[in-house]
Each structure stands twice: as structure tokens, then as C-alpha cells.
Amino acid sequence: MNEKGLKTLEYDKVKNMLLAYATTEMGKNMVFELAPSSDYEWIEQALDETKDGADILRLKGGIPIPKLESVKKHLKRLDIGASLSAKELAEIGRVLRVTNETKRFFRDLEADEIELNHLYDEADMLETLPDVSRRLLMSIENDGHVTDEASSLLASLRRQITTTEGEIRNRLGNFVRGKSSKYLSDSLVTIRNERYVIPVKAEYKNAFGGIVHDQSSSGQTLFIEPKEIVELNNRLRQQQIAEKEEIKRILEELSELIAPYTEEIENNAKILGKFDFINAKAKLAHDLKATQPLISRENDVYLRQVWHPLLDSKKAVRNDVAIGKDYQAIVITGPNTGGKTITLKTLGLVSMMGQSGLFIPAFENSRIGVFDDIFADIGDEQSIEQSLSTFSSHMTNTVEILKSIDERSLVLFDELGAGTDPQEGAALAIAILDAVGAKGSYVVATTHYPELKAYGYERPQTINASMEFDAETLKPTYHLLIGIPGRSNAFDISKRLGLDDEIVEAARKLTDQDSQDLNEMIADLVQKRHEAEEEKARFKKYLDESEKLHADLEKGYGTYVRERDNMIENAKRKANEIIENAQKKSEEIISELHKMKQSGASLIKENELIDARSRLNDLEQPIMLKKNKVLQRAKKQQEFHENDDVLVKTYGQRGVLTKRLGKHEWEVQLGILKMKIDEDDLEKIKVEENNRRGAGTVLKSSGSSHVSPQLDLRGQRYEEAMVNVDRYMDAAILAGYPSVTIVHGKGTGALRQGIIKYLQQHRTVKHFEFASPSNGGNGATVVYFK
């Protein structure tokens, strides 16, 4: 993009904010090179990488990239056969260690099943070089010190040096602490010219013999190497030279070890720098409370509650800004200090941030366009050196802009046409806007000229806007009002400040009627906007309450489902226990019958068989009927009276009630036998007089046919299915079910609609609903009876 636009919109200040978060030299270089792009795929990938970094920052505190120096120059020297210093090798070793740690970090992320868009692929390209990394770690510390472990010879030489230095210090210590101390100017041992010496008073320089290596500035002290330690110093010097030679050899060896892998190491450093850069973008987004924008190829820009990134997010006024879909030009009118300029800068700078792969200071689901260039003519550009007035300077800039724009350009004009005669300035502003529109560019312009308010209504793809002004407080609110031109507040402000009413009215009369009508129209629009915003706030309150109620209902339903499932599970367990106990008791009864048979009796008496069957009948668990009117009527019809014909369900035999023996027991005549039977084991039946059967005839109970709580209609034709539904509903009601499920499938939906219409008209249906997603969804309907 053009440098002037970047400078005017203060893009470098955003880069400086980003730079503060980078820790590596490579990451900082990427910040320096960052610029807005017009490549859609590049922007999309850059934003996805920022999203990856933001997710890692939120979940893991960021990618662990420490401070690293660039090793690019070191690797170039290796490529030409040079040997590196210990510090340079240490920096390469640090890159390799961080490579290992970063690789491990991403393996752990993947194991935690954290989804990322691109960074796993980047991490896979890191080369760990374990042997090289291990050798460097063992041989050189972070500060460049070559360790004793680098070679056995180096370790031996350093031990010798330590021993020799100890001998020298002991001997010199005898001079410092012994009788000779009176010849010394200070009681210490020091080094001059890499040799151990003692400070001797000048008048006693011959007391120790040896070599004078230095003297104090006053000449009163000489630094003398006593002859007794000259040999030791010589030996120490030889050992130190040998140590340096061994270190040199080690560094050459390590350089040769690394040389074949310069390409891999450079690539590692580049990837680590990129991770650091992504970290920085994520941290900037976090501190700005910025969000990931959507990208519109059609340049349909919509910034939700956007604010300028260089302002304090807690204090900055937020606005909705839209351009590109319904209009390509916005004309913002209104008084000075109302926020027009900052609105222009916000739109331009936020667009640049988004096209640089940075999150933007706006609410989620904001959209940015992809502009090839963003031009800005903002601020006072008066130039004394070039003898240009403000108008001339702005016009020079405008001329350059008009030469460069096309249909994928965004143009920002501040106070278009200002600095000259108002009539001419307004005419120039209109002509310039027409020229920009003819090229298909997107443009936002601010102006004081009232003529441009009419321009916003007359021109296609153009809309008026203004910055809101509070006439009560005489202060701007800095809110952008799209669709409403700015009105003049001079009369109202003057009146509130105390200007005589007669003067204000006289001024109004001097203003032409069109201007007054326009201001009244604008005032009416502003009032209606306020009313609309109040309605919006009221509806939002209702919506929030409804959403909260919906959430509470969902939560309550979830609790109900869990409790229902728990109760069903408990009921199943209890039922299984009852069945298990019943099976045990039935097996005991059957065992008794077998024993009776084996005891020698050729025939088991009928009363003994009936008694055994009675005991089996006692194992049945009674089922409580729901309070259902239909079932209550059916139960009433089943009330027992003397001489009623009944079916004894346990034996499958018909009998006649002779008399009541208790609250729930009757005496029943079964052929020649009379038995005491519980009401729960009896079922009232009707027998036609001309077709009566003898008592004791085995019958099949109508209630013995099982009614399933679920009806499956899949595969049936519509007419057949509706007949089956009608029959099934009657049987289910008589069976006492509180609810049933009708499985009709999804198909074309015709059967489902027919069943819904039938259920809506059924008198005993309380309500119905589709089954849960796990139980068929809208392919099944659950019916609840009254």
C-alpha cells in the first residue's frame, strides 16, 4: 500500500505495539516487514494463524518461545567453511534446544486434542537434530563458555591450571603475610600482563628480584613478579596457551559438526521466529480485546462496535461502520471536534490491521474488505517549505489519489474542499466525489458544506452520515449516525449560552428557508432514531429475558430427563429383583409338586393343584392404575357383584361369584369347587344366555393380549396407518398407559401431518411432541393422555 496512507493512518504505531510482544530477533524482523496485503488467501491464512495463537494463549499461556538471536549470519559463515566462536555456537545450540521444546509442546497439544488451523503443519517442519543438539549442550553453555565436558584434554588442562594457580597464590601469600609484607604497598595478589604479581613500594624494588610488569600512576608502587614464581608463571602461561588451543580445536570440530545442517537450522530459526510473531499477534489481540474478522471478497465491510486501536478500549466510543453492500460512498457532516476524523482513521487503520492478519478492535462477526490500496487525505498539511497553503496541499494530495485509485481502492477524505471559498469548495467536493464514484472506488468523506447533505440523497450508492451532538449538554457524543446528515447547532448553542432571543431569531430569519427546513428534517430524523433505539433496547430486554427463560427451561428439562432415566433404571432394578424372587419361589413350588409326584401318589388332587396355582398367582405384583377418567369408567364397569360371571386369570377358567369374603376377596364357584380368590385375579365377563358355557370352561382373557407402548407404522400406506392409529389409541387408553409413542418415520411428511391432525382432534390427548433426537426426532411422536 502507499506509504503516505500508512503514515497518515499511523500504521507504524500499531506495529510498534506488536513489536513490544516479540521476544526473538526473527519475530521482530517479521514485525518490521509486516504490511497490509490484498491477497485473499494470504489474509485468510494469516488470520487463521492468529486464531491458532490466540487459542494457545488462552489454553496454554502461549507458545514457549524464549529470547533468541538471529543465527542467519553464523550459518552463512559456516557455508563458506569458517569456524564459529563459542558465543555463536551457543546461539545455534539455543535454537536447537528451543526447537526440541517447541516440537514437544505441539505434540502435547495434539495429544490434548486441541484443534488448530495451520500450526501443527508448521511444527511438523521443525528438524530436531538430536545428536548435534546433545553435543552442543554438553560442550557449550548459554553464555558461550566451553565446558570441561567438551573434551578430556580440556578438563585435564584446566585441572593443571587450577593446581599451578594454587601454588602461585600460596607462595605469593607468604610474601603478603610474612616478614616481607613491610615492603609492600598493599596486602594483595594481582595480575599484570597475564602474570601474577605483588605491589611493592618503589624504594624496595630490589627486595624480591624478578621482573617489574607495571607501576602505579604516581610511581610509588611497582607490580613485581618475584623471581621465585617466574618459573611457575611460565608453566601457568604454557598451560593457558594449551587450553586456548584445545578450545579452538573444539570450536572447529563443533563447527564442522553443524556445517552439513545449516539449511535445517535456518529453517528452524525461521519457524521459531514465526511462532514468536504469532504469539505477539495473539497477545496484542488479547490486550486490545480484539476479535477475528470475517473477510468479504465483495468488499462488504461491516464493523460492529469498532473503536480506534490506539485509544483506551475502556474509554473509546464504539460505532457501527458499514460500506460496500448498499452504498459505496459515505458523506459525514457535522461540527468540528465531533469525531468525524477519528471515524475516518478508525475505518482505514482497522482495515489495514485486518489485511495484515491482525485481529481488529471490534465485536465478533465483523467483516473487512480486501482493498488493493487505502488512500487518506487527513489533517492539516500546510507546508511552509514548499510554499503550499492548506488548500493547495490537500488538493495536491487529492490529485495524486485520483490518479491511483480503481474499483478496489478505499479513499478517505477529511474536510473535502475546505480552505477556500465555501461555494467553490462545495462544488469541488461534489465533483471530486463524482470522479471517485466514476472509478468505482469506495469513499468516506467528511465536510462542513451543507450542499453535500443534498448530494448524499441525490447520488446512487451514496448515503449521508453525521456525528451525534447532544444539544442539552452542548457536547458531542462521538456516535456515528448512518443515514442522518449533520445539522447545524449554532442557534441552539448560542441560545443556551445566553445570547439574546431576539438576536437568535434575527439570525434565523437571515438563514434561507431551505436550510431551516433541512435542519428541522434532520432534527426529526434524530428524534425518530432515538425512539427506534429505545424500542430496540426494550425488545432486546424482552429477548434477553426470553433467552434466559429458554435456558432455564432447557436446564430444567435436562434435570427432568436425568431424574426420569434414574427412576426408570431404579424401577428396572427393582423389577428384576421381584422377577428373580418370583422365579425362586415358583421353582420352590414346582419342586414341591415334583416331590409329591415322586412320593408315590398316582394322581395329584385338584385342590392341591389349585392351591399351588394360587401361590404362583400371589407372586404377581399389582399394578396401580393412573387417575384417568376413561380408565376409571372402565374400572367401574368391572366392579364385581354376586352371580357375576368371571374369569379366574391364574387358571384360565370361568366361574361364578357366590359371595364376598373380604374387602378384596370373593368365593368363586369353579365347577364342583368353591375357592377363595383375590379380586386382582378376577376379570368380569359377559356370557350370552343362548351361548353360555359350562362353569370351568377354559377361556382366553381379552386383557391377556399385550398392548405395546409403541406403534410402528413405517412401511404402511396412509389409509391403513390411520385406521391402525385409531384402533391403537383405544387399546392404549384401556391399557392404562399415561403416554405412548407412534413411529411414523420422516419420509415425505404426509403421514406425520395426518397423525398430528388426528391427535389435535382427539378428546383424550393432553398434548403431544416429537421424540428426542436420540429416540427418532421428528420421525416419532410421543402422545400424553389426559
C-alpha positions in Angstrom: 0.0 0.0 0.0 1.0 3.6 -0.5 3.4 4.9 2.2 1.5 8.2 2.7 -1.7 6.3 3.6 0.2 4.1 6.0 1.8 7.1 7.6 -1.3 9.2 7.8 -3.3 6.4 9.4 -0.4 5.7 11.9 0.0 2.1 10.9 3.5 2.1 12.3 2.2 2.8 15.8 0.2 -0.5 15.6 3.4 -2.3 14.5 5.3 -0.7 17.5 2.6 -2.1 19.8 3.1 -5.5 18.2 6.8 -5.3 18.4 6.7 -5.0 22.2 5.4 -8.6 22.4 8.1 -10.2 20.2 11.0 -11.9 22.0 13.1 -13.2 19.2 15.2 -11.2 16.7 13.5 -13.3 13.9 10.0 -12.5 15.2 10.9 -8.8 15.4 12.1 -8.8 11.8 8.7 -10.2 10.8 7.0 -7.4 12.6 9.3 -4.8 10.8 8.4 -6.5 7.4 4.6 -6.7 8.2 2.4 -4.8 5.7 -1.3 -5.0 4.6 -1.9 -7.5 1.8 -4.5 -7.6 -0.9 -4.1 -11.4 -1.4 -7.3 -13.0 -0.1 -5.7 -16.4 0.6 -2.7 -14.9 2.4 -5.0 -12.8 4.6 -7.2 -15.8 5.4 -4.2 -17.9 6.4 -2.6 -15.1 8.5 -5.9 -14.6 10.4 -6.2 -18.4 11.0 -2.6 -18.4 12.4 -3.5 -15.5 14.7 -6.6 -17.5 15.8 -4.3 -20.5 16.5 -2.0 -18.3 18.6 -5.0 -16.8 20.5 -6.3 -20.3 21.3 -2.9 -21.5 22.5 -2.6 -18.3 24.6 -6.0 -18.9 26.1 -5.5 -22.6 26.8 -1.7 -22.9 27.5 -0.4 -19.3 28.1 1.2 -19.1 24.6 3.9 -20.9 22.6 7.0 -21.2 24.9 9.5 -19.2 22.7 12.3 -17.5 24.8 14.6 -14.7 23.7 16.6 -15.8 20.7 19.2 -14.1 18.5 19.2 -14.5 14.7 21.7 -17.1 13.6 21.4 -16.4 9.8 24.9 -14.7 9.6 26.5 -17.5 11.6 25.1 -20.1 9.2 26.4 -18.2 6.2 29.9 -18.2 7.6 29.6 -22.0 8.1 28.6 -22.3 4.5 31.9 -20.8 3.4 33.9 -23.0 5.7 34.6 -20.6 8.6 34.7 -21.7 12.2 32.3 -20.1 14.7 33.1 -18.6 18.1 31.8 -20.2 21.3 29.1 -17.5 21.7 27.9 -18.0 18.1 27.8 -21.8 18.6 25.9 -21.2 21.9 23.3 -19.2 20.0 22.9 -22.0 17.4 22.6 -24.6 20.3 19.9 -22.5 21.9 17.9 -22.5 18.7 18.2 -26.3 18.6 17.1 -26.7 22.2 14.1 -24.4 21.7 13.3 -26.4 18.6 13.1 -29.6 20.7 11.0 -27.9 23.4 8.6 -26.4 20.8 8.3 -29.8 19.0 7.4 -31.4 22.3 4.9 -28.7 23.1 3.0 -29.2 19.9 3.0 -33.0 20.4 1.4 -32.4 23.8 -1.2 -30.1 22.3 -2.1 -32.7 19.7 -2.4 -35.3 22.4 -4.8 -33.0 24.3 -6.9 -32.9 21.0 -6.7 -29.1 20.7 -7.7 -28.1 17.2 -5.5 -25.7 15.2 -5.8 -24.5 11.6 -2.1 -24.4 10.5 0.4 -24.5 13.3 0.6 -28.3 13.5 1.8 -28.3 9.9 4.4 -25.7 10.8 5.6 -27.6 13.8 6.0 -30.8 11.8 8.6 -29.0 9.6 10.9 -28.5 12.6 14.1 -30.6 12.5 15.3 -31.6 15.9 18.9 -32.9 15.1 19.2 -34.7 18.4 22.9 -35.7 18.1 24.1 -32.2 17.2 21.9 -30.6 19.9 23.2 -33.0 22.5 26.9 -32.4 21.6 26.4 -28.6 21.7 24.5 -28.7 25.0 27.3 -30.8 26.5 30.1 -28.7 25.2 29.0 -25.0 25.4 26.9 -23.1 28.0 24.4 -20.4 27.1 26.9 -17.6 27.7 29.5 -19.2 25.3 31.7 -20.8 28.0 33.2 -24.1 26.8 32.6 -26.7 29.4 35.1 -29.3 30.8 32.9 -32.0 29.2 33.8 -30.7 25.8 37.0 -32.9 25.8 39.0 -34.9 28.3 42.2 -33.0 27.4 40.5 -29.7 28.2 39.3 -31.0 31.5 42.9 -32.1 32.3 44.5 -28.8 31.3 42.0 -26.9 33.5 42.9 -29.1 36.4 46.6 -28.4 35.9 45.9 -24.7 35.6 44.0 -24.7 38.9 46.8 -26.6 40.6 49.5 -24.2 39.3 47.5 -21.1 40.2 47.1 -22.5 43.7 50.9 -23.0 44.1 51.5 -19.4 42.9 48.9 -17.9 45.2 50.4 -19.9 48.2 53.9 -18.6 47.5 52.8 -15.0 46.9 50.7 -15.3 50.1 53.8 -16.0 52.1 55.2 -12.6 50.9 52.0 -10.8 51.6 51.5 -12.3 55.1 55.2 -12.9 56.1 58.1 -10.7 57.1 58.3 -9.2 53.6 54.9 -7.6 53.9 56.5 -4.4 55.1 58.0 -3.9 51.6 54.5 -4.0 50.1 52.2 -1.0 49.5 49.1 -3.3 49.8 48.4 -6.8 51.1 47.1 -8.4 47.9 48.0 -10.5 44.9 47.1 -9.2 41.5 47.7 -9.9 37.8 49.6 -7.8 35.2 50.3 -8.9 31.6 48.6 -12.2 32.4 51.1 -13.0 35.2 50.7 -13.0 39.0 52.4 -10.1 40.7 52.6 -8.2 44.1 52.5 -4.4 44.7 55.9 -3.4 46.0 57.0 0.0 47.3 59.3 1.6 44.8 62.2 2.0 47.3 62.2 -1.8 47.9 62.1 -2.9 44.3 65.3 -5.0 44.7 64.0 -6.8 47.8 62.3 -9.6 45.7 64.3 -9.7 42.5 62.2 -10.8 39.5 60.5 -8.8 36.8 58.7 -5.4 37.0 55.5 -5.6 34.9 53.8 -2.3 35.7 53.7 0.7 38.1 51.1 2.9 39.6 50.3 6.3 38.2 52.2 8.0 41.0 55.2 5.8 40.5 55.2 4.9 44.2 54.2 1.3 43.6 55.7 -1.3 41.3 54.0 -4.5 40.3 56.7 -7.1 40.5 56.8 -10.8 39.6 59.2 -12.3 42.2 61.9 -14.5 40.8 60.7 -17.4 43.0 57.5 -17.7 40.9 58.8 -16.8 37.5 59.0 -20.5 36.6 55.5 -21.2 38.0 54.1 -18.3 36.0 55.9 -19.6 32.9 54.3 -23.0 33.5 50.9 -21.4 34.0 51.2 -19.5 30.8 52.1 -22.6 28.8 49.1 -24.4 30.3 46.7 -21.5 29.4 48.0 -21.4 25.8 47.4 -25.2 25.6 43.9 -24.6 26.9 43.2 -22.0 24.3 44.5 -24.2 21.6 42.2 -27.1 22.8 39.2 -24.7 22.9 40.0 -23.6 19.3 40.2 -27.2 18.2 36.8 -28.0 19.9 35.1 -25.0 18.2 36.4 -26.1 14.9 35.2 -29.6 15.5 31.7 -28.3 16.5 31.6 -26.0 13.5 32.3 -28.9 11.2 29.6 -31.0 13.0 27.0 -28.3 12.4 28.0 -27.3 8.8 26.0 -30.0 7.0 22.8 -28.9 8.7 22.8 -25.1 8.1 19.7 -25.3 5.9 17.7 -27.2 8.5 18.8 -24.9 11.4 18.0 -21.8 9.3 14.5 -23.2 8.6 14.1 -24.0 12.3 15.0 -20.4 13.3 12.6 -19.1 10.7 9.7 -21.2 12.0 10.5 -20.3 15.7 10.5 -16.6 14.6 7.1 -17.2 13.0 5.8 -18.8 16.2 7.1 -15.8 18.1 5.4 -13.4 15.6 2.1 -15.4 16.0 2.5 -15.2 19.8 2.9 -11.4 19.5 -0.2 -11.1 17.4 -2.2 -13.2 19.9 -1.0 -11.1 22.8 -1.8 -7.9 21.1 -5.3 -9.2 20.3 -5.8 -10.2 23.9 -4.8 -6.8 25.3 -6.8 -4.9 22.7 -9.8 -7.3 23.3 -9.7 -7.6 19.5 -11.6 -10.3 17.5 -11.1 -12.2 14.3 -12.8 -10.5 11.4 -14.6 -12.2 8.6 -13.3 -11.5 5.1 -15.6 -10.3 2.2 -14.3 -10.7 -1.3 -17.0 -8.3 -2.4 -15.7 -5.6 0.0 -18.9 -5.7 2.0 -17.5 -4.0 5.1 -19.4 -4.2 8.4 -17.5 -3.3 11.6 -19.6 -4.0 14.7 -19.0 -1.6 17.6 -15.5 -0.8 16.3 -13.1 1.6 18.1 -9.7 3.1 17.3 -6.9 0.6 18.3 -4.7 3.5 19.7 -7.4 4.6 22.2 -8.1 3.1 25.6 -10.7 0.4 24.9 -12.5 1.2 28.2 -13.0 4.8 27.3 -13.2 4.8 23.5 -16.7 5.3 21.9 -17.7 2.4 19.7 -19.6 2.7 16.5 -21.1 0.5 13.7 -19.5 1.3 10.4 -20.7 -0.2 7.1 -19.8 0.4 3.5 -19.9 -1.6 0.3 -23.2 -3.5 0.4 -25.9 -0.9 0.0 -23.6 2.1 -0.7 -20.0 2.8 -1.7 -19.8 6.4 -0.5 -20.5 8.0 2.9 -20.7 11.7 3.4 -20.2 12.6 7.1 -21.3 16.1 8.1 -21.3 17.9 11.4 -19.4 20.3 13.6 -15.7 20.2 14.5 -14.5 18.0 17.4 -17.4 15.7 16.9 -15.4 12.6 16.0 -15.5 12.7 12.2 -11.7 12.5 11.7 -11.2 9.7 14.2 -14.0 7.7 12.5 -12.1 8.0 9.2 -8.9 6.9 10.8 -10.6 4.0 12.5 -12.1 2.6 9.3 -8.7 3.0 7.5 -6.5 1.7 10.2 -8.7 -1.2 11.2 -8.9 -2.3 7.5 -5.1 -2.2 7.3 -4.9 -4.3 10.5 -7.3 -7.0 9.2 -5.4 -7.1 5.8 -2.2 -7.7 7.8 -3.6 -10.8 9.5 -4.2 -9.0 12.8 -7.4 -9.2 14.9 -9.4 -6.0 14.9 -10.8 -3.9 17.8 -14.4 -4.7 17.0 -17.1 -7.1 18.1 -17.3 -10.6 16.7 -18.7 -11.3 13.3 -17.3 -8.0 11.9 -16.4 -8.1 8.2 -13.5 -6.4 6.4 -12.9 -6.0 2.7 -9.8 -6.7 0.7 -8.7 -3.4 -0.8 -5.7 -3.1 -3.1 -4.9 0.2 -1.6 -6.2 2.6 1.0 -5.7 6.4 0.4 -6.1 9.0 3.1 -6.1 12.8 2.9 -6.4 13.7 6.6 -5.1 16.6 8.7 -3.6 20.0 8.1 -0.9 19.5 5.5 0.2 23.1 5.2 3.9 23.2 4.0 6.0 26.4 4.6 9.0 24.9 2.9 7.0 24.2 -0.3 5.0 27.5 -0.1 1.8 25.5 -0.1 -1.4 26.6 1.8 -3.6 24.1 3.4 -6.0 24.1 0.4 -3.1 23.7 -2.0 -1.6 20.9 0.0 -4.8 19.0 0.2 -5.5 19.5 -3.5 -2.0 18.2 -4.4 -2.7 15.1 -2.4 -6.1 14.7 -3.9 -4.7 14.9 -7.5 -2.3 12.1 -6.7 -5.1 10.0 -5.2 -7.3 10.4 -8.2 -4.5 9.2 -10.5 -4.0 6.0 -8.5 -7.4 4.7 -7.5 -9.5 1.9 -9.0 -12.6 -0.2 -8.1 -10.7 -1.9 -5.3 -9.5 1.2 -3.5 -10.7 2.8 -0.3 -10.4 6.6 -0.2 -10.7 8.7 3.0 -11.2 12.5 2.6 -11.2 14.7 5.7 -12.8 18.1 5.2 -13.0 17.7 1.4 -12.8 21.0 -0.4 -12.0 23.0 2.8 -9.6 26.0 2.9 -11.2 28.1 0.1 -14.4 29.9 -0.8 -17.3 27.8 0.6 -19.3 27.9 -2.7 -16.3 26.8 -4.8 -15.1 24.4 -2.1 -18.5 22.7 -2.1 -18.6 22.5 -5.9 -15.1 21.0 -5.9 -16.0 18.5 -3.2 -19.1 17.3 -5.2 -17.0 17.0 -8.4 -14.2 15.0 -6.7 -16.7 12.6 -5.1 -18.3 12.1 -8.6 -14.9 11.4 -10.0 -14.1 8.8 -7.3 -17.5 7.2 -7.8 -16.9 7.0 -11.6 -13.9 4.9 -10.9 -15.9 2.6 -8.7 -13.8 3.3 -5.6 -15.1 3.2 -2.0 -15.0 6.6 -0.4 -15.8 8.2 3.0 -15.6 12.0 3.2 -16.2 14.5 6.0 -17.3 18.0 5.3 -18.9 21.2 6.7 -20.7 22.1 3.5 -24.5 21.8 3.6 -24.6 21.3 -0.1 -23.1 17.8 0.4 -26.1 16.8 2.5 -28.3 17.0 -0.6 -25.6 15.2 -2.5 -26.0 12.2 -0.2 -29.7 12.0 -1.1 -29.3 12.6 -4.8 -26.4 10.3 -5.8 -26.9 6.5 -6.1 -24.7 4.3 -3.9 -24.2 7.3 -1.5 -25.5 7.8 2.0 -25.4 10.7 4.5 -24.0 10.3 8.0 -23.2 12.5 10.9 -21.7 12.6 14.4 -24.3 12.9 17.1 -24.4 16.1 19.2 -26.2 16.5 22.5 -27.9 19.9 22.4 -28.7 19.6 26.1 -25.1 19.2 27.3 -23.7 21.1 24.3 -21.2 18.3 23.8 -20.6 15.7 21.1 -21.4 12.1 21.9 -19.0 10.8 19.2 -21.6 8.3 17.9 -21.8 7.8 14.2 -25.4 8.1 12.8 -25.6 6.4 9.4 -28.4 7.7 7.2 -28.8 11.0 9.0 -26.9 14.2 7.8 -25.5 16.5 10.4 -27.5 19.6 11.4 -26.2 23.0 12.5 -26.5 23.5 16.2 -25.2 27.1 16.2 -28.5 28.8 17.1 -29.4 26.3 19.9 -25.9 26.5 21.4 -25.9 30.3 21.2 -29.3 30.5 22.9 -28.2 28.1 25.7 -25.0 30.1 26.3 -27.1 33.2 26.9 -27.4 35.1 23.6 -30.5 37.3 23.5 -33.5 35.5 22.0 -34.1 38.5 19.6 -30.6 38.1 18.2 -31.1 34.4 17.7 -34.4 34.9 16.0 -33.0 37.6 13.8 -30.2 35.2 12.7 -32.8 32.5 11.9 -34.6 34.9 9.6 -31.4 35.7 7.8 -31.0 32.0 7.1 -32.7 30.8 3.9 -35.8 28.7 4.3 -34.3 25.6 2.7 -31.6 25.4 5.3 -34.1 25.8 8.1 -36.3 23.1 6.6 -33.3 20.8 6.3 -32.3 21.3 9.9 -35.9 20.6 11.0 -35.9 17.5 8.9 -32.6 16.3 10.4 -33.9 17.1 14.0 -37.0 15.0 13.2 -34.8 12.1 11.9 -32.6 12.2 15.0 -35.7 12.2 17.3 -37.1 9.2 15.4 -33.8 7.4 15.6 -33.7 7.9 19.4 -37.3 6.4 19.6 -36.2 3.5 17.4 -33.2 2.9 19.7 -35.4 2.9 22.8 -37.7 0.4 21.1 -34.7 -1.7 20.2 -33.4 -1.6 23.8 -36.9 -2.6 25.1 -37.1 -5.5 22.6 -33.6 -6.6 23.5 -34.6 -6.7 27.1 -37.6 -8.9 26.2 -35.3 -11.1 24.1 -32.7 -11.4 26.9 -35.5 -12.4 29.3 -36.9 -14.9 26.8 -33.4 -16.4 26.2 -32.9 -16.7 30.0 -36.3 -18.4 30.4 -35.4 -20.7 27.5 -32.1 -21.6 29.1 -33.8 -22.3 32.4 -36.4 -24.5 30.7 -33.7 -26.4 28.9 -31.8 -26.8 32.1 -35.0 -28.0 33.9 -35.8 -30.3 31.1 -32.3 -31.8 31.3 -32.8 -32.3 35.0 -36.2 -33.9 34.4 -34.7 -36.3 31.8 -31.9 -37.3 34.1 -34.2 -37.9 37.0 -36.6 -39.8 34.8 -33.8 -42.0 33.5 -32.6 -42.6 37.0 -36.1 -43.6 38.1 -36.5 -45.9 35.1 -33.2 -47.6 35.9 -34.2 -47.9 39.6 -37.5 -49.4 38.5 -35.8 -51.8 36.2 -33.5 -52.9 39.0 -36.5 -53.4 41.4 -38.4 -55.2 38.7 -35.5 -57.5 38.1 -35.3 -58.2 41.9 -39.0 -59.0 42.0 -38.8 -61.3 39.0 -35.8 -63.0 40.5 -37.6 -63.6 43.8 -40.7 -64.8 42.0 -38.6 -67.2 39.9 -37.1 -68.6 43.1 -40.5 -69.1 44.8 -42.0 -70.6 41.6 -39.1 -73.0 41.4 -39.8 -74.0 45.1 -43.5 -74.6 44.3 -42.7 -76.7 41.2 -40.1 -78.6 43.3 -42.8 -79.4 45.9 -45.1 -80.7 43.1 -42.3 -82.9 41.8 -41.7 -84.3 45.3 -45.5 -85.0 45.8 -45.4 -86.9 42.5 -42.3 -88.9 43.5 -43.8 -89.7 46.9 -46.0 -92.4 45.3 -49.2 -90.5 44.7 -50.5 -91.6 41.3 -52.6 -88.5 40.9 -52.3 -85.0 42.4 -55.6 -83.9 43.8 -57.3 -81.0 42.1 -57.4 -78.9 45.3 -53.6 -79.3 45.8 -53.1 -78.2 42.2 -55.4 -75.2 42.7 -53.6 -74.3 45.9 -50.2 -74.4 44.1 -51.6 -72.2 41.3 -52.9 -69.8 44.0 -49.4 -69.5 45.5 -48.0 -68.8 42.0 -50.7 -66.2 41.5 -49.6 -64.5 44.7 -46.2 -63.8 43.1 -47.8 -61.3 40.6 -47.2 -57.7 41.6 -50.2 -55.5 41.5 -50.2 -52.5 39.0 -51.7 -49.2 40.2 -54.0 -47.5 37.7 -53.4 -43.9 36.8 -56.1 -41.4 37.6 -57.6 -41.4 34.1 -61.3 -40.8 33.6 -61.5 -43.3 30.8 -59.8 -46.0 32.9 -61.9 -45.1 35.9 -65.1 -45.6 33.9 -63.7 -48.9 32.6 -62.8 -49.9 36.2 -66.3 -49.0 37.4 -67.8 -51.3 34.8 -65.6 -54.1 36.2 -67.0 -53.8 39.8 -68.0 -57.3 41.0 -71.4 -58.4 42.3 -72.8 -61.8 43.3 -73.7 -64.1 40.5 -71.4 -62.3 38.1 -69.6 -64.5 35.5 -65.9 -64.0 36.0 -62.7 -65.4 34.5 -60.1 -66.6 37.1 -56.9 -65.4 35.3 -54.5 -67.7 37.0 -56.3 -70.9 35.9 -57.8 -69.5 32.7 -61.3 -70.9 33.9 -64.7 -69.3 34.1 -66.6 -69.2 37.4 -69.5 -67.6 39.2 -69.2 -65.2 42.2 -71.2 -66.7 45.1 -70.4 -64.2 48.0 -67.9 -61.5 49.1 -65.5 -62.8 51.8 -63.5 -59.7 52.4 -62.7 -56.3 51.0 -60.8 -57.7 48.1 -61.7 -61.4 48.2 -64.6 -63.4 46.8 -65.9 -67.0 47.0 -65.9 -68.4 43.4 -67.8 -71.5 42.2 -65.4 -73.3 39.8 -67.2 -76.4 38.6 -67.7 -78.5 41.7 -65.1 -76.5 43.7 -65.6 -73.3 45.7 -62.4 -71.3 46.1 -61.3 -68.0 47.8 -59.9 -65.8 45.1 -58.5 -62.2 45.3 -60.2 -59.6 43.1 -56.9 -58.9 41.3 -57.1 -62.4 39.9 -60.7 -62.0 38.6 -62.0 -60.5 35.4 -65.7 -59.8 34.7 -67.0 -61.4 31.5 -70.3 -61.4 29.6 -71.8 -64.7 28.5 -74.9 -64.7 26.2 -77.7 -66.8 27.6 -78.1 -68.9 24.4 -74.4 -69.5 24.3 -73.4 -70.0 27.9 -70.7 -72.4 28.6 -70.4 -74.7 31.5 -68.6 -73.3 34.5 -65.0 -74.3 34.4 -64.5 -73.9 30.7 -61.0 -72.5 29.9 -61.2 -69.0 28.3 -58.7 -66.6 27.0 -58.8 -63.2 28.7 -59.2 -60.2 26.5 -56.8 -58.4 28.8 -54.2 -61.0 28.2 -53.4 -59.7 24.7 -50.4 -57.4 25.1 -50.7 -53.7 24.0 -47.3 -52.3 23.2 -46.4 -48.8 24.4 -45.1 -48.1 20.9 -46.9 -48.3 17.5 -44.6 -48.7 14.4 -46.4 -47.5 11.2 -43.3 -47.5 8.9 -44.0 -49.1 5.5 -47.8 -48.8 5.8 -50.0 -46.9 3.4 -51.6 -43.7 4.6 -55.2 -45.1 4.9 -54.1 -48.4 6.6 -51.8 -46.5 9.0 -54.6 -44.1 10.1 -57.0 -47.0 10.8 -54.3 -48.7 12.9 -53.7 -45.5 14.8 -57.4 -45.1 15.7 -57.6 -48.7 17.0 -54.3 -48.5 18.8 -55.3 -45.3 20.7 -58.4 -47.0 22.1 -56.4 -50.1 23.2 -53.7 -47.9 24.8 -56.2 -45.9 26.8 -57.9 -49.1 28.1 -54.4 -50.5 28.9 -53.8 -47.5 31.2 -50.8 -46.1 29.5 -50.0 -42.4 30.5 -48.2 -42.0 27.2 -47.4 -43.9 24.0 -45.0 -43.4 21.1 -46.2 -43.5 17.4 -43.3 -44.2 15.0 -44.3 -42.8 11.6 -40.8 -42.1 10.1 -39.7 -39.0 8.3 -40.3 -39.7 4.6 -42.4 -37.1 2.8 -44.1 -35.9 5.9 -47.6 -36.7 4.8 -48.2 -39.5 7.4 -46.7 -37.3 10.1 -49.1 -34.4 9.2 -52.1 -36.8 9.2 -51.3 -38.1 12.6 -50.7 -34.6 14.0 -54.1 -33.5 12.7 -55.8 -36.7 14.2 -54.1 -36.1 17.6 -55.2 -32.4 17.6 -58.9 -33.5 17.3 -58.7 -36.5 19.8 -60.5 -35.7 23.1 -58.3 -37.8 25.4 -55.0 -36.4 24.2 -53.5 -34.0 26.7 -50.6 -33.0 24.4 -48.0 -34.5 22.0 -44.5 -33.7 20.9 -41.7 -35.1 18.7 -39.4 -37.7 20.3 -36.0 -36.7 21.5 -33.1 -36.7 18.9 -31.7 -39.9 20.4 -35.2 -41.6 20.1 -36.0 -40.8 16.5 -36.5 -37.0 16.5 -39.3 -35.9 14.2 -39.7 -39.4 12.9 -41.7 -40.4 16.0 -44.4 -38.6 18.1 -44.9 -39.1 21.9 -48.6 -38.8 22.9 -49.6 -37.9 26.5 -53.2 -38.8 27.7 -55.4 -36.7 30.0 
